[in-house]
Amino acid sequence: MKNLRILSLALLAVTFVLGSCNKYEEGPALSLRTKKARITNTWKTDKYVDSDGTEENAGDDDGTWEIKKDNSFTITQGQFTANGTWEFVNDKESLKTTITYSQSGLSFTEENTVKIIKLKNDELWIEDEDGDQTHLIPA
């Protein structure tokens, strides 16, 4: 009887842990890698999903997002390059970026916060304030 009680408590604990690990809407339910280790990668856009559900493949989009462990990143799109910093916010449910770039001899800085929908080793889905999603895969 004592073994059954210990087994029941162990199963309850495992159920609680697995149920509470799913921070992002689309998963993963459990990962042995930290969120920072999963987001650190060179990503390319796979597709865009509008807030109304309309999907558009990225096609020949040759841009990449290189997200580094030191909380810096570089976005490259053809001849255009932007550098910036990133950090997790809202209990690691969102990603805040500060981007600096030059255009026509002028420097610009933009801040943006996106919600993380999915963060896996091979997928990163983010959603902007309008509900539009960008799905990224390793480059």
N, C-alpha and C positions, 0 to 999 in steps of 0.2 A: 504494500500500500504506500509506503514511504517513497519507493522508487517511482510509482505512478504520479505522486504529487510533484516530485522533482522534475520528472519528464514534462508534466503539464506546465509547470512554471517556466521551464526552458523553452517549450514551444510558444508560450505566450510572449516571452521576451524576444524570441526570434521574429515572431509576427509583428511585434511593436517596432523593432529595429528596421525590418524590411519595409514596413508600411510608412515609416517616417523618413526614409532615405530619399524618396522621390521628390526632390525640390522642384524640378522642372516638369511642366505639363506633359511633355512627350518623353520624359525619361533621361537617363536610365534609372531603373529602380534601385540599383546598387552598383557602385563602382569602387574598385580598390585604388584607383588613381585619384589624386586630389583634383578639384575643379581647376586650379591653376595649371596643373600638369596636362589636363585635357584641353584647355583652351589654347595653350602654347603650341603653335603649329603655323605652317604656311597654308592658308586657306584660299580657295577660289570659289566663286559663286556657281552653284549648281542650278538654282532656279529662284524665281520670285513668285510670291503668292500674295495677291491683292487682298484687302480686307473682305472683299465680296467672294473670295475663294478662287478667283481666276488665276490660273498658273501660267507662268511664262518661263521657258527654259532660258538659261543664260547664253546659250549658243556659243558664238565665237568670242565672248567676253574673256579677254586675256589678262584681266586684272587679278592681283593677288593681295591678300592681307597677311602680312607676316607679324604674328603676335608673339612677343618675346617674354621670357620669364622675368626680365627686369622691369616689367610694366611699360615697355615702350612698344610701338608698332610702326610698321611702314605699309602704306597702301601704294601699289604701283598699278597704273593703268596706261599702257602704251608709254608715251613720253612723260606723262604726269606722275609725280611722286609726292606723297604727303607723309609727314611723320607726326607722331603724337605719343600720348601716354594713355593708359587704360587702367581701370580699377573696377573691382566688383563693388556694387552698392546694393542697398536694400536686402541685406542678409544674403548676398551673393546670388540674388535672383535677377539682377540687372547688371549691365555693363555700361560704365560711363567712360566716354572717350573725349579727349581734347586733341584736336587736329590742327596742325600748323602747315600752311602751304603758301606758295608764292604764285602770283598770276599777274602778268603784264607789269612786272616790277614792283608789285604791291604784296605785302604779307598779310595773311588772314589767319585768324584763329577761331575755331568753332568748337563748341561743346555739345555733346549729344549723349543721351541715355537711351538704351534699348533694353527691352525685356528679353531674357534668355528663355527660349521655349524648349530647346533640346541642346544638351552638351554631352557629347560622346567623343571618344577618340577619333572617330571618323565622320562626325556630323556636328555642325553648329547651326542652330536655327535661332534667329533673332527677330524681334518684332518691334517696329517703331511706334510712335505715339498715335499714328493713324490706323494701326492694326495691320499694316503691310509687313509681310515676312520676307526675309532673305535666308535662303538655305545654302550653307557653305559646306564644302567637302575638302579634304586635303588636296593641295595642288600637286 
